[in-house]
């Protein structure tokens, strides 16, 4: 009886503190969502994150204000194993060979993340308001969440009451017993707009019958028996030519490319094996728009880095692979891409059995540098895909010294920077580290004046720059590696790529450096035994820890907080030498010495860091009340 009383006491204490923490986090998220909504409505001219033209349209179009949020659920009730949606044979085979999360399997390689979001939970949200006010956009099985569109009409009472109504709706959603938390659906700038800014000239349009222009004709274009045309240099820099000459062309490997849309009728893709496609914007199975439509441009160029086969003109890095195409990006300079489409595409591709996912987008509008720690919904989805055996390759971004943005901050993805024809880092290529001290990018490939197919016509080509085009080159190299080693997990593939760079002294500009596909194929993981634990920030390659900083004895060290944090308006933590904080955050305590960066300092959990603002007081009060009630109960 005595022990049972103490048990009840501690349960009560835990419950009250957890309730305070959970409610506070949701309160913070409500404030964040509402404040940004208000910025769009009341302060458009001073907020560069939103287009004035878009705002004007929002005000004149029936005075409707729309905001999209994530609703995350506490659990996922499973009433019947039949709720488990079928996965392709290819997906199950890949999971069994390369996945490393099979301990949670519930049936033949399937796990809890494969069950759908509980429909009754969704119904509770929809019942809160009319169908004109609350609508479901997308579901995420992996995140156990739904993205919800809230449509507010200000014709009745004006903008102030719209804000009040939004806060009321969010409160009603949070108060549902099934809801864990809410957050905003993050937005992205269209990558084609960023990439266009990197090249002052237009695409160099060429008719296939016109021959090579002498002004930019490569010195060499033939390797073995293949004439690579102007794509020779970008492939040669990463060892693809040698690998292809030995028969590695990407056979029996499937790649999902997520982008804006694709001109599939371009001659570069006449021999491309496209096995499936899906438009997540219009919910149909067609990813090509009409000729001349801007939706085709970016995706056509990224796909050409991978899949082209026009000898004498352009060859892709993996021309014999199979391709799935996903259209997730709305190409309109006045609109932003939203991450729920991207997450839906990742889950779709994994269920179809893809081996590789290539993503050439990023640039969220809402993140501050100190928030980019790999915990965003899209970065989390990429990490889940990796646990299921998918190698995810992501462009590191074109933000230069501003640093990386999701999803390049993913812990398990291969983030790719851009180098020029001389092997030097491109000035626009985003540099690391992440605000929690992880090096980014991991590797590099050419991303300056890459030769690509253009969607201007079925026979046009040209040159573009951006990490959008270095990432698919690395994804193609990965396809050659998986052709040679179909059982290699994403972790081994990443270690093979790092090994291929020949570098054990990485930096935050190039990461470990330029990959070599042939050397990655020749990598021998059987030698991959390290005497010490390399930790989450290191990789064991050929018996040696390759660290995310230039420390050879141990890989527990991260990259020290410094210039990137401060230049982005943050402050380095006094308690963690590697952590970047909000400049407005409380940063108490004596500054720790960061002299020994070979070992990451360990600190006790500080609950106050989890409780912003005056909620610290609430946490203390909750604890005191719990203790008093507990002792009264015991006595």
Steps between C-alpha positions, in 0.01 A plus 500: 500500500790733585669443163174546313455843663844611384426368154180708480690802630765489229244432229311811614821705498593384151150562365478857624843602374441332163167678464659839567778432249265366231250781533775760493653362180163515329444854633832603349405343166161674501670834558748427223229406249275793589784752498610397154142505380469855634822598327350393171181697561609813685864557412567378146725788395746444784506122468708382207401138562170564325435639156302824494328387181398176667366689801305741284345204322412338833319818611304550181408138439184479712702626797610146577803428714644152487756339727621140503603319817624159606294314758701223668311226681594338831462141387386279217228255608524174310173313489575261215817381330308549175539874557857447388507624144680280252859577410663401175714187487791724409454706817490193723805349329695824543404526866615144570833560325589855600264618775614519860177562689356150473476454878171689486360272233142390551455291186752393238718808509216746557498714812276742686588787270328313216159514667280790385412797716199409715191614310297573814762751613473678168121504528527677835697781336260533209203522735639809672392726214324481166668342199548849356721593797700182575626269230757219493789552257724196548564218744835374626498143629861529608452816703153392620369838390266680265557833329191713544390800294318768700302744285394817681259753352540862610196637315285470810699678770831614357857389546520535878220249550664268249807485724280436803319221316830340394622492859168350606516227234856411595402481866209270415731271306758487780233421757403180321622209711650326197722793400861507612610833352459734206746691285502691176552337163831645391541674167779495245615738232478341154852373430487595133486865605808461718693310233416756231660773709832316493543532121492843341440365150202305373520135419708435192243353268628260237332297232622143491572524130720807534804318637720609788583863540875548477507765772404258773594169347681280753859398431400137557155350463563130434571248772519135402244458225261777607498861384380701801487837325498793736398282796850345497661729758224493763497119496876460480550712812314243711637178349182409314672458161730229631215325678279506190786369286507195727130433451347690791214699347240474778320182395247352743497818710193724530522873571227740607557857385289761680471830317278746314402298196670338203504534123500125445481544122847658491736296284735457796243264651412295192667198659413578862299235685229690689303243698265728696418863562268709714396864520446581869368846421210396277477141629539333163757283325639754250817694584546675165338833421452652156805605297639830624335470842742604774397197706716282273825691524676416825401133509603446138847634571553296820370182334741550210796485742386148586321337212611653167617284214591697187855393401698794369278741691425397859518186715355473849675354803258202517339464155391138547323546835121498532332827596199612699407866464320710761369850435478692826605856420272778383713711268366848559717773640207623707433168669704285734541126498375325811670205660198272534509431124866406526442269797210331320728440200773348717254258662354411159840428347609284791181294477568447129839350580746768386863458594596868479320832544650816353372833636616832356310749710515671834511861608216517756360844562426462870807342661754687703851359488491369858188295417668299223594192701353218293170490692273660238218282363664463158844418644339248734321335206831469314661335803211253521543417131868430570410253777291317241802457275462798264807709420387864499716758322422867565640823356670701773348828382618817329516720808876540534601630842137509612530125554294191430124464526272197522501240366879523457530494881370143509716275715495206259477659155803559282519879466682621190686826443607650166850540358615660176701348214823559695375317807455817703190555711236713330441834670127431526532146642359501853752434774470334838490416776145439616417688823548177695854464367471248214710556190316580178526424215636147521629487141514703178457471124506749218225761520636793295402521133375143483387389158129416513192449288272801465121485488480778241455227239560129454850569367633786710795491738700747703701575813365554851658539843381401845517220754178386331724350232784367715257291707361288211855430381574348842167315495604352165834393645313332785299303241824363356615403850171321575516317167835361613388443863120459516503405869684805630308707754478882476762523775750287308431694180574827678819356647603378153450849355702655783775242446504586130590863572835392645468766768511460878510873575157636400386860523168682494535610139553177306439253780721201426540618140431376148374143465637236264243243388758237404684523831166478684421180309839359602444583868527196728271523805647178644794714611256732669575427866603789721657462842287778645141611457497763227182653640217668311737752342756260358525215250709188527684461169769237446554457873535870572252752630439772244375785713271791437786717618877465462539278806656162428508339844128515567189598316293613793594861429275726300581826327536792738233770496635819348484717190198350323287516813588861575475616139144363492394693809550224755716463810724216608383314808693546822422142595567322171803589290330373184150641537357811335211672680244765423657840573203573728526174691618492860866400498588479866791327664873532483655469156645152461855455378500356148870430483468122483280453196591133472236406755149635505413640840216325682248708691205402717157557355382853568122505505491879500633492141183319402268751666511840329411823675274521801402134474804422716293634787211273406736203494627582850147550631392170345788320667429654842131414475588142406735464796248642748219279370729200504605544863142562605408176332786308661411630845 
